[in-house]
């Protein structure tokens, strides 16, 4: 097949990632999928994904170590770096495609397990950290102050000066 648009059209026109809320609502309505007008676009897209049998999991942008695709991408980049001896863009592109094609289901499973392990370990650390810090966290109530009354200051001076 060539790149003619009629060779690349989908049998069904699904909303895209840049679709407007009204477009997603129309698609859901046409498919008799219940939704609320109060739902934001991200929630509607979540329903769309669930309807197609996918679960959307949002990852924190500040914790890439929990994202298996980051590990796969590191594997691909490492493979390209090992084989790149010309430093020409055409060769880098070819090596990148080859490295991407060589990623296996086992590679994905290994990376997903690794990311889940790191996430579990970090969660356990957080639980232990909270248990340790909880008893020493001070709560300053309204009316508490770090300055003392004159009377208290005099008493403190007497204590420290005597």
C-alpha positions in Angstrom: 0.0 0.0 0.0 1.1 3.5 -0.6 0.4 6.5 1.6 -2.9 7.4 -0.1 -5.3 8.7 2.5 -8.0 6.1 1.5 -5.5 3.4 2.5 -5.1 4.8 6.0 -8.6 5.6 7.0 -10.2 3.9 10.0 -13.5 2.0 9.6 -14.8 4.1 12.5 -13.9 7.6 13.2 -12.9 7.7 16.9 -12.2 11.0 18.7 -8.5 11.8 18.7 -6.4 13.1 21.5 -6.9 16.7 20.3 -10.7 16.3 19.9 -13.0 18.9 21.5 -15.2 18.0 24.4 -18.3 18.3 22.3 -16.9 15.9 19.7 -16.2 13.3 22.4 -19.7 13.8 23.9 -21.3 13.4 20.4 -19.3 10.1 19.8 -20.3 8.8 23.3 -24.0 9.8 22.6 -23.9 8.1 19.2 -22.6 4.9 20.8 -25.2 5.1 23.6 -22.5 5.4 26.2 -23.8 7.3 29.2 -21.9 10.4 30.4 -22.6 13.5 32.4 -22.3 17.0 31.0 -20.4 17.8 34.2 -17.6 15.4 33.3 -14.4 17.1 32.1 -12.7 16.2 28.8 -10.2 13.9 30.5 -13.0 11.9 32.1 -14.8 11.6 28.8 -11.7 10.3 27.1 -11.3 7.8 30.0 -14.8 6.5 29.2 -13.8 6.3 25.5 -10.7 4.3 26.4 -12.7 2.0 28.7 -15.3 1.4 25.9 -12.5 0.2 23.7 -11.1 -2.2 26.4 -8.2 0.0 27.6 -7.4 1.2 31.1 -5.8 4.7 31.3 -3.2 5.1 34.0 -1.8 8.5 34.5 1.8 8.6 35.6 3.4 11.4 37.4 5.6 13.4 35.1 8.2 13.8 37.9 8.6 10.0 38.4 9.7 8.6 35.1 11.2 5.6 36.9 7.6 4.2 37.3 7.1 4.3 33.5 8.1 1.1 31.7 8.3 3.0 28.4 11.2 5.1 29.8 13.1 1.8 30.4 12.3 0.6 26.9 13.4 3.9 25.4 16.7 3.7 27.4 17.2 0.2 26.0 16.6 1.5 22.4 18.9 4.4 22.9 21.6 2.2 24.3 21.3 -0.2 21.3 21.6 2.7 18.9 24.6 4.1 20.7 26.4 0.8 20.6 25.9 0.3 16.9 26.3 3.9 15.7 29.7 4.4 14.2 28.9 6.9 11.4 27.0 9.5 13.4 24.9 10.2 10.3 21.2 11.0 10.8 20.2 8.4 8.1 22.1 5.7 10.0 20.8 6.8 13.4 17.2 6.7 12.0 17.8 3.2 10.6 19.4 1.9 13.8 16.5 3.4 15.9 13.9 1.6 13.7 15.9 -1.6 14.1 16.2 -1.2 17.8 12.5 -0.5 18.2 11.6 -3.5 16.1 13.8 -5.7 18.3 11.9 -4.9 21.5 10.2 -8.1 22.6 7.2 -8.9 24.7 9.6 -10.3 27.3 11.5 -6.9 27.3 8.2 -5.2 28.1 7.2 -7.7 30.8 10.6 -7.3 32.4 10.4 -3.4 32.3 6.9 -3.4 33.7 7.8 -5.8 36.5 10.9 -3.6 37.3 8.8 -0.4 37.3 6.1 -2.0 39.6 8.9 -3.2 41.9 10.3 0.3 42.2 6.9 1.7 42.8 6.1 -0.8 45.6 9.5 -0.2 47.2 9.0 3.5 47.2 5.5 3.1 48.6 6.8 1.0 51.5 9.5 3.6 52.1 6.9 6.3 52.2 4.7 4.3 54.7 7.8 3.8 57.0 8.8 7.5 56.6 5.3 8.6 57.6 5.4 6.2 60.6 8.7 7.6 61.8 7.8 11.3 61.2 4.3 11.2 62.5 5.2 11.4 66.2 7.6 14.3 65.8 5.6 16.5 63.6 4.6 19.6 65.5 1.2 21.3 65.0 1.1 25.0 65.6 -2.3 26.0 66.7 -3.9 29.4 66.2 -2.8 31.6 69.1 0.5 29.7 69.5 3.4 32.0 69.0 7.2 31.7 68.9 7.5 34.9 70.9 7.0 34.8 74.6 5.3 37.3 76.9 7.6 39.6 78.7 7.0 37.6 81.8 8.1 34.4 80.1 11.1 36.1 78.7 12.2 37.3 82.1 11.8 33.8 83.4 13.8 32.3 80.5 16.6 34.8 81.0 16.7 33.9 84.7 16.9 30.2 83.8 19.7 30.7 81.3 21.6 33.4 83.0 21.8 31.9 86.5 
